[in-house]
């Protein structure tokens, strides 16, 4: 077995990156991300990309500063499927938490789908604590290109960043 070490960096996700982020979701999802990138200019969100030396994102995720007053809400977190369980998600979440701290905020929140125990275990390991449950839904693109409503239940989790 050979160990491969990649040097990763975090930077702002830019519209040109979306051409390389098909692994993170459907075309519909990427359209949604593009709309969120417009909110970056307004200071409402940060949207991060984790990249190796190639500069091509292998993980992405946002921090919304408007979802709840005084809180940085992490959302749309994704790591390339081939690179999951390699520490990249931890790297992404820690970078997002630092962005929240840089804004002078001391609390991070996120919602994790209850059918995603791997993600929940990651967040718990990073110090997030469940505090509520909430249904969520969004339009998703089916393989035939049609849109359908996806409904799920999420566990809301919080971390004090002091």
Secondary structure, DSSP 8 states (H G I E B T S, - for coil): --------EEEE--GGGGGG-GGGS-HHHHHHHHHHHHHHHTTSEEEEEEE-TT--EEEEEEEESSSSTT-EEEEEEEE-GGGTTSSHHHHHHHHHHHHHHHTT--EEEEEEETT-HHHHHHHHHTT-EEEEEEEEEEEEE-TTS-EEEEEEEEEEEEEE--
